[in-house]
Amino acid sequence: MSDRQNEENYAAEHEDYALSPVPESARRGLFSMSAVMLGFTFFAASMWTGGTLGQGFKLWPDLFIVILGGNLILGVYGALLGYAAAKTNLSTHVLARYAFGRIGSKLPSTMLAVTQIGWFGVGVAMFAYPINKFMDIPNLPLIIGGGILMTYTVVIGFKAIEWLSVIAVPAILLLGCMSVSTAISDTEGGLEALLAFSPTENLTFAVGIALAVGSFISGATLTPDFVRYAKNRKVGVWATIIGFTFGNSLMFIFGAVGAAATGLSDIAEVLAQQGLLGAGIALLVLNIWTTNDNALYASGLGLANITGLKRVHLVVVAGAVGTILSDFLYNNFVSWLVFLSVSLPPIGGVIIADFYLRCKTNYAQPEDHQFKDINWAAMIAWVAAIAVSFASPDSGIFSVAPLNAIFTAIISYIVLYKVIYSDNTAGKSSVA
């Protein structure tokens, strides 16, 4: 086999088309894409958010309205990005080149990569601490072992994430249903009593939807990194809707029912109290592993856009950094990661505005496209959206800060582009 063939095989197996469109031969159908998106949205933190919501709303109908409303917003936002990815077969970071410019895209890619490496490190610690607590296994080997395993599956690439999701998604569904069933049977009065549960805190619908949306909207911004593998646009959109509207809603419901029955928002502790310790650990491991792999995978794509280096090498470095710093990140960095996450939704807003409103869903192939170095309309719109996000009120209809940021990014980008750049370039995909 020639050196060129070896190089092409290596790229196909390990680089996962980090900076180029996914070829038709590598694209997946609805079952595969739905498994990946469900693995992505089956997130331990969503269960904890569900637990918080379960202590602030009656399960029926109030909580279901909040969960459905929040995840419909996430589903629409993710589906818009998913459609763009499925049509172009490009990652978030390459789409950002069209919207932000060749050099300009490196800044959002940096923010996305750093944030996802940080969350990967936090996830490794979230994996280790409960096992240490329940099984008295030292943290250090758990952190190292967990970090290595999670990094290894990402090194293999999308194929390994797909396999893991196909195994993990049914298992998490089964374990979550076991928890709900146990909660109903252990509660005096059964389901009727749980539905009549009086919340210990009073949360408004606006605050509840803000919590539901905010818990995963930074992750939804990375939808194109996975949906670019969709066989067609319909598969991409439906897989995204299934992942966010169905999958994320289930995580909230599992957490909320457990919280209503036990008074605990941590799903691992809920299962342990229900006598399902082994199930709780299995759910925790699978839940964190699938989401952490997606975070590290996305960070590798971002680093490839920044540096132009091989994705597989960047993933190893990113995984090592996240693992080494996991304990520090978990104990000192979560608030900073939340701060960084505020910067992510406007990136999606700018991409949506550029793809749908300016270019009318028509992007030329990357090799045929004349990229701007920096699209200043995108950069200014991004900063304005972040400012609006921080200025959002704590309550009321405008309290969903990420949503405010997305709409601000969309509107300000279109206005700024028309002001800054000549009208004769608007709508032409050959210039970004």
C-alpha positions as CSV (number, residue, x, y, z in Angstrom):
1,M,0.0,0.0,0.0
2,S,1.4,3.4,-0.9
3,D,2.2,6.2,1.6
4,R,-0.7,8.2,0.1
5,Q,-3.2,5.4,0.7
6,N,-1.9,4.9,4.2
7,E,-2.4,8.6,4.9
8,E,-5.9,8.6,3.5
9,N,-6.8,5.5,5.6
10,Y,-5.4,7.1,8.7
11,A,-7.4,10.3,8.1
12,A,-10.6,8.3,7.4
13,E,-10.2,6.3,10.6
14,H,-8.9,8.9,13.0
15,E,-9.4,12.4,11.8
16,D,-13.2,12.1,11.3
17,Y,-13.2,14.8,8.6
18,A,-12.4,17.5,11.2
19,L,-12.0,20.3,8.6
20,S,-13.9,18.9,5.6
21,P,-17.4,17.6,4.8
22,V,-18.3,14.1,5.8
23,P,-18.4,12.0,2.6
24,E,-21.5,10.1,1.7
25,S,-19.9,6.8,2.4
26,A,-19.5,7.7,6.1
27,R,-23.0,9.1,6.7
28,R,-25.5,7.5,9.1
29,G,-29.2,6.8,9.2
30,L,-31.9,7.8,11.8
31,F,-31.2,4.9,14.2
32,S,-27.5,5.6,14.5
33,M,-27.9,9.4,14.7
34,S,-30.7,9.2,17.2
35,A,-28.5,6.9,19.4
36,V,-25.7,9.4,19.3
37,M,-27.9,12.4,20.1
38,L,-29.6,10.6,22.9
39,G,-26.2,9.6,24.3
40,F,-25.3,13.3,24.1
41,T,-28.4,14.5,25.9
42,F,-28.6,11.8,28.5
43,F,-26.6,14.0,30.8
44,A,-26.3,13.6,34.6
45,A,-26.6,17.4,35.1
46,S,-30.0,17.3,33.4
47,M,-31.2,14.8,36.0
48,W,-29.9,17.1,38.8
49,T,-31.7,20.0,37.1
50,G,-34.8,17.9,36.9
51,G,-34.4,17.2,40.7
52,T,-34.3,20.9,41.3
53,L,-37.3,21.5,39.2
54,G,-39.1,18.6,40.9
55,Q,-38.7,20.4,44.2
56,G,-40.1,23.7,42.8
57,F,-43.2,22.5,40.8
58,K,-46.0,20.0,41.0
59,L,-45.2,17.1,38.8
60,W,-48.5,17.4,36.9
61,P,-49.2,19.5,35.0
62,D,-46.8,22.3,36.0
63,L,-43.5,20.4,35.8
64,F,-44.4,18.7,32.5
65,I,-45.2,22.1,31.0
66,V,-41.8,23.5,32.1
67,I,-39.9,20.5,30.8
68,L,-41.7,20.4,27.5
69,G,-41.4,24.2,27.0
70,G,-37.6,24.2,27.8
71,N,-36.8,21.2,25.6
72,L,-38.9,22.4,22.7
73,I,-36.7,25.6,22.7
74,L,-33.6,23.4,22.8
75,G,-35.0,21.2,20.1
76,V,-35.8,24.0,17.7
77,Y,-32.4,25.7,18.3
78,G,-30.5,22.4,17.9
79,A,-32.6,21.4,14.9
80,L,-31.8,24.7,13.1
81,L,-28.1,24.0,13.6
82,G,-28.6,20.3,12.8
83,Y,-30.2,21.1,9.5
84,A,-27.2,23.3,8.5
85,A,-24.9,20.5,9.5
86,A,-26.8,17.8,7.7
87,K,-27.0,19.9,4.5
88,T,-23.3,20.9,4.5
89,N,-21.9,17.9,6.5
90,L,-19.6,20.3,8.3
91,S,-18.8,20.7,12.0
92,T,-19.7,23.7,14.2
93,H,-16.1,25.0,13.8
94,V,-16.1,24.9,10.0
95,L,-19.6,26.5,9.9
96,A,-18.1,29.2,12.1
97,R,-15.5,29.9,9.5
98,Y,-18.3,31.0,7.1
99,A,-20.0,33.2,9.8
100,F,-16.9,34.5,11.7
101,G,-14.2,34.3,9.1
102,R,-11.2,32.1,8.7
103,I,-9.2,33.8,11.5
104,G,-12.3,35.1,13.4
105,S,-13.6,31.5,13.8
106,K,-10.6,30.6,15.9
107,L,-11.9,32.7,18.9
108,P,-15.3,30.9,19.1
109,S,-13.5,27.6,18.5
110,T,-11.1,28.4,21.4
111,M,-14.1,29.2,23.7
112,L,-15.9,26.1,22.7
113,A,-12.8,23.9,23.1
114,V,-11.7,25.3,26.4
115,T,-15.2,25.0,27.8
116,Q,-15.7,21.4,26.7
117,I,-12.2,20.4,28.0
118,G,-13.3,21.9,31.3
119,W,-16.6,20.1,31.4
120,F,-14.8,16.9,30.4
121,G,-12.6,17.3,33.5
122,V,-15.6,18.1,35.7
123,G,-17.3,15.0,34.3
124,V,-14.3,12.7,35.1
125,A,-14.5,14.0,38.8
126,M,-18.3,13.5,38.8
127,F,-17.7,9.9,37.7
128,A,-15.1,9.3,40.4
129,Y,-16.5,11.0,43.5
130,P,-19.8,9.0,43.8
131,I,-18.1,5.7,43.3
132,N,-15.5,6.6,45.9
133,K,-18.4,7.6,48.3
134,F,-20.4,4.4,47.8
135,M,-17.7,1.8,47.2
136,D,-14.7,3.4,49.0
137,I,-12.4,3.1,46.0
138,P,-9.7,5.8,46.1
139,N,-10.4,8.8,43.8
140,L,-7.0,8.9,42.0
141,P,-7.2,5.5,40.2
142,L,-10.8,6.2,39.4
143,I,-10.0,9.6,37.9
144,I,-7.0,8.3,35.9
145,G,-8.8,5.1,34.7
146,G,-12.0,7.0,33.8
147,G,-10.1,9.7,32.0
148,I,-8.0,7.2,29.9
149,L,-11.1,5.1,29.0
150,M,-13.1,8.2,28.0
151,T,-10.2,9.7,26.0
152,Y,-9.6,6.4,24.2
153,T,-13.1,6.1,22.8
154,V,-12.8,9.7,21.5
155,V,-9.4,8.9,19.9
156,I,-11.1,6.1,17.9
157,G,-13.7,8.7,16.8
158,F,-17.3,9.0,15.9
159,K,-17.6,5.2,15.3
160,A,-16.7,4.5,19.0
161,I,-19.1,7.2,20.2
162,E,-21.8,5.6,18.1
163,W,-21.1,2.1,19.5
164,L,-21.1,3.4,23.1
165,S,-24.3,5.2,22.6
166,V,-26.1,2.2,21.2
167,I,-25.1,0.3,24.3
168,A,-25.6,3.1,26.8
169,V,-28.9,4.6,25.7
170,P,-31.1,1.5,26.3
171,A,-29.3,0.8,29.6
172,I,-29.9,4.4,30.8
173,L,-33.5,4.2,29.8
174,L,-34.0,0.9,31.6
175,L,-32.3,2.2,34.8
176,G,-34.2,5.5,34.7
177,C,-37.5,3.6,34.4
178,M,-36.5,1.3,37.2
179,S,-35.9,4.4,39.4
180,V,-39.3,5.9,38.5
181,S,-41.1,2.6,39.1
182,T,-39.4,2.1,42.5
183,A,-40.3,5.7,43.4
184,I,-44.0,5.1,42.6
185,S,-44.1,1.7,44.4
186,D,-42.2,3.1,47.5
187,T,-44.5,6.2,47.8
188,E,-47.6,5.7,50.0
189,G,-50.5,6.4,47.6
190,G,-48.4,5.6,44.6
191,L,-48.5,7.7,41.4
192,E,-51.5,9.7,42.6
193,A,-49.6,10.8,45.7
194,L,-46.5,11.7,43.7
195,L,-48.6,13.8,41.2
196,A,-50.1,15.6,44.2
197,F,-46.7,16.3,45.8
198,S,-46.5,19.9,47.0
199,P,-43.2,21.5,46.0
200,T,-40.8,22.6,48.8
201,E,-39.8,25.7,46.8
202,N,-41.9,28.0,44.7
203,L,-40.4,28.6,41.2
204,T,-42.0,30.6,38.5
205,F,-42.6,29.2,35.0
206,A,-40.0,31.6,33.6
207,V,-37.4,30.6,36.0
208,G,-38.2,26.9,35.4
209,I,-37.9,27.2,31.7
210,A,-34.7,29.3,32.1
211,L,-33.2,26.4,34.2
212,A,-34.3,23.8,31.6
213,V,-32.9,25.7,28.7
214,G,-29.8,26.9,30.4
215,S,-28.8,23.4,31.6
216,F,-27.9,22.2,28.1
217,I,-28.0,25.1,25.5
218,S,-24.2,25.3,25.4
219,G,-24.2,21.6,24.4
220,A,-26.9,22.2,21.8
221,T,-24.5,24.7,20.2
222,L,-22.3,21.8,19.3
223,T,-25.0,19.8,17.6
224,P,-23.4,20.2,14.1
225,D,-20.3,18.3,15.3
226,F,-22.4,15.1,15.4
227,V,-25.3,15.7,13.1
228,R,-22.9,16.4,10.2
229,Y,-22.8,12.6,9.9
230,A,-26.6,12.4,9.1
231,K,-27.5,10.7,5.8
232,N,-29.8,13.6,4.8
233,R,-31.4,16.8,6.3
234,K,-34.5,15.0,7.5
235,V,-32.4,12.5,9.5
236,G,-30.4,15.3,11.0
237,V,-33.4,17.3,12.1
238,W,-35.3,14.4,13.5
239,A,-32.3,13.0,15.3
240,T,-31.8,16.4,17.0
241,I,-35.4,16.7,17.9
242,I,-35.5,13.2,19.4
243,G,-32.3,13.9,21.3
244,F,-33.4,17.2,22.9
245,T,-37.2,17.1,23.1
246,F,-37.5,13.4,24.0
247,G,-34.1,12.5,25.5
248,N,-33.4,15.6,27.6
249,S,-37.1,15.6,28.8
250,L,-36.7,12.1,30.1
251,M,-33.6,13.0,32.1
252,F,-35.5,15.9,33.7
253,I,-38.5,13.5,34.5
254,F,-36.2,10.9,36.0
255,G,-34.5,13.4,38.2
256,A,-37.8,15.1,39.2
257,V,-39.7,12.0,40.1
258,G,-36.7,10.8,42.2
259,A,-36.5,14.1,43.9
260,A,-40.2,14.1,44.7
261,A,-40.0,10.6,46.2
262,T,-36.8,10.9,48.2
263,G,-36.1,14.7,48.6
264,L,-32.7,14.2,46.8
265,S,-31.7,15.8,43.5
266,D,-28.6,13.6,42.9
267,I,-29.8,10.6,40.8
268,A,-27.0,8.3,42.1
269,E,-28.0,9.0,45.7
270,V,-31.7,8.5,44.7
271,L,-30.9,5.1,43.3
272,A,-28.7,4.2,46.3
273,Q,-31.5,5.1,48.7
274,Q,-33.9,3.0,46.6
275,G,-31.7,0.0,47.1
276,L,-30.4,0.2,43.5
277,L,-26.8,1.1,44.3
278,G,-25.3,-1.1,41.5
279,A,-27.9,0.3,39.0
280,G,-27.1,3.9,40.2
281,I,-23.3,3.4,39.6
282,A,-24.0,1.8,36.2
283,L,-26.3,4.7,35.2
284,L,-23.8,7.3,36.4
285,V,-20.9,5.7,34.5
286,L,-22.8,5.3,31.2
287,N,-24.4,8.7,31.6
288,I,-21.2,10.6,32.2
289,W,-19.2,8.5,29.7
290,T,-21.5,9.3,26.7
291,T,-21.7,13.0,27.4
292,N,-18.0,13.4,28.3
293,D,-17.0,11.7,25.0
294,N,-19.1,14.2,23.1
295,A,-17.5,17.1,25.0
296,L,-14.0,15.9,24.3
297,Y,-14.8,15.1,20.7
298,A,-16.1,18.6,20.2
299,S,-13.1,20.1,21.8
300,G,-10.8,18.1,19.4
301,L,-12.7,19.5,16.4
302,G,-12.3,23.0,17.8
303,L,-8.6,22.6,18.4
304,A,-8.1,21.2,14.9
305,N,-9.8,24.4,13.5
306,I,-7.5,26.6,15.7
307,T,-4.2,24.8,15.0
308,G,-4.7,22.7,11.8
309,L,-3.0,19.8,13.6
310,K,-4.3,16.2,13.6
311,R,-7.5,15.7,15.6
312,V,-6.4,12.4,17.2
313,H,-3.3,14.0,18.7
314,L,-5.2,17.0,20.0
315,V,-7.8,14.7,21.6
316,V,-5.1,12.9,23.6
317,V,-3.6,16.2,24.8
318,A,-7.1,17.6,25.7
319,G,-8.1,14.4,27.5
320,A,-4.9,14.4,29.5
321,V,-5.3,18.0,30.5
322,G,-8.9,17.5,31.5
323,T,-8.0,14.4,33.5
324,I,-5.0,15.9,35.3
325,L,-7.0,19.0,36.2
326,S,-10.3,17.2,36.9
327,D,-10.2,17.5,40.7
328,F,-9.2,21.2,40.5
329,L,-11.8,21.9,37.9
330,Y,-14.6,20.2,39.9
331,N,-13.8,22.1,43.1
332,N,-12.8,25.5,41.7
333,F,-13.8,25.9,38.2
334,V,-17.5,25.1,37.8
335,S,-18.6,28.8,38.2
336,W,-16.0,29.8,35.6
337,L,-17.2,27.2,33.2
338,V,-20.7,28.4,33.7
339,F,-19.4,31.9,32.8
340,L,-17.7,30.6,29.7
341,S,-20.9,28.7,28.7
342,V,-22.7,32.1,28.4
343,S,-20.5,32.8,25.4
344,L,-21.6,29.7,23.5
345,P,-25.3,30.2,22.6
346,P,-24.6,33.4,20.6
347,I,-22.1,31.5,18.5
348,G,-25.0,29.3,17.3
349,G,-27.2,32.4,16.9
350,V,-24.6,34.0,14.5
351,I,-24.3,30.8,12.5
352,I,-28.1,30.5,12.2
353,A,-28.3,34.1,11.0
354,D,-25.5,33.7,8.5
355,F,-26.7,30.4,7.1
356,Y,-30.5,31.0,7.0
357,L,-30.9,34.7,6.6
358,R,-27.8,36.0,4.8
359,C,-26.9,33.0,2.6
360,K,-30.4,31.5,2.3
361,T,-29.1,28.0,3.3
362,N,-26.6,28.0,0.5
363,Y,-22.9,27.6,1.4
364,A,-20.3,26.8,-1.2
365,Q,-17.9,23.9,-0.5
366,P,-15.0,25.0,1.8
367,E,-12.4,24.6,-0.9
368,D,-14.5,26.9,-3.3
369,H,-15.3,29.5,-0.7
370,Q,-13.6,32.8,-0.3
371,F,-13.6,33.3,3.5
372,K,-13.2,36.7,5.1
373,D,-10.3,36.8,7.5
374,I,-12.5,38.3,10.2
375,N,-16.2,39.0,9.8
376,W,-16.6,42.0,12.1
377,A,-20.4,41.9,12.0
378,A,-20.3,38.4,13.6
379,M,-17.7,39.4,16.2
380,I,-19.6,42.6,17.3
381,A,-22.9,40.7,17.4
382,W,-21.4,38.0,19.5
383,V,-20.1,40.5,22.1
384,A,-23.5,42.3,22.1
385,A,-25.3,39.0,22.7
386,I,-23.1,38.1,25.6
387,A,-23.7,41.5,27.1
388,V,-27.5,41.1,26.8
389,S,-27.2,37.6,28.3
390,F,-25.5,39.0,31.4
391,A,-28.0,41.9,31.6
392,S,-31.0,39.6,31.5
393,P,-33.4,39.9,34.5
394,D,-33.7,37.2,37.2
395,S,-37.4,36.7,36.6
396,G,-40.1,37.4,34.1
397,I,-40.6,36.6,30.5
398,F,-37.1,37.8,29.5
399,S,-35.2,35.8,32.2
400,V,-34.1,33.1,29.8
401,A,-30.7,34.6,29.3
402,P,-29.4,32.1,26.6
403,L,-32.5,32.7,24.5
404,N,-32.1,36.4,24.8
405,A,-28.5,36.0,23.7
406,I,-29.4,33.9,20.6
407,F,-32.1,36.4,19.4
408,T,-29.7,39.3,20.0
409,A,-27.0,37.5,18.0
410,I,-29.3,36.8,15.1
411,I,-30.9,40.3,14.8
412,S,-27.7,42.3,15.5
413,Y,-25.7,40.2,13.0
414,I,-28.0,40.8,10.1
415,V,-28.2,44.6,10.9
416,L,-24.5,44.9,11.4
417,Y,-23.6,42.9,8.2
418,K,-25.7,45.3,6.1
419,V,-24.2,48.3,7.8
420,I,-20.5,47.1,7.7
421,Y,-20.4,45.3,4.4
422,S,-21.6,46.2,0.9
423,D,-25.1,45.0,0.0
424,N,-23.7,43.4,-3.2
425,T,-22.1,40.6,-1.1
426,A,-25.3,39.9,1.0
427,G,-26.8,36.5,0.2
428,K,-23.8,35.3,-1.8
429,S,-22.3,32.2,-0.4
430,S,-19.0,32.8,-2.1
431,V,-18.1,35.6,0.3
432,A,-18.4,35.3,4.1
